[in-house]
Amino acid sequence: MKSTLRIACSRGNLQEVRDFVRTYLTQRQLADVAVNQVVLAVDEVVANFIIHANDEDETQFLDLKMSFKGPELNIEIADQGDTIFLPPEHQAPDLRDYIRQGRKGGMGMTLVNRLMDRVEFFTRDNHTVCHLSKRLA
């Protein structure tokens, strides 16, 4: 079962990421709801890396690794670009204020934090890494 994927930093590769995550998880016969939650969370983080950290520079790439340790799913998304991308400490936004202002965007990491049990960003060897984990029965 393939557990790693490398993609160029292009939005065009997001479908490949979603398919990879879905295939990996459905082979473990997990509930559709859990699979969809993880697919959505990974898609959001990868999109942020592609768009915000790498300006969709297709000469840069991301590595995605998935593994289970018992019932815990661990996902690592490593940015191999030259820019360190550490989002600010996450605070849930005031949704009423968002609606009142008519804002669009900026809710992705809020969603990721609600879908996953743990979300961590850190640096390794001058690259940005995001670690996601979720306990799946």
Disulfide bonds with the S-S distance in Angstrom:
none
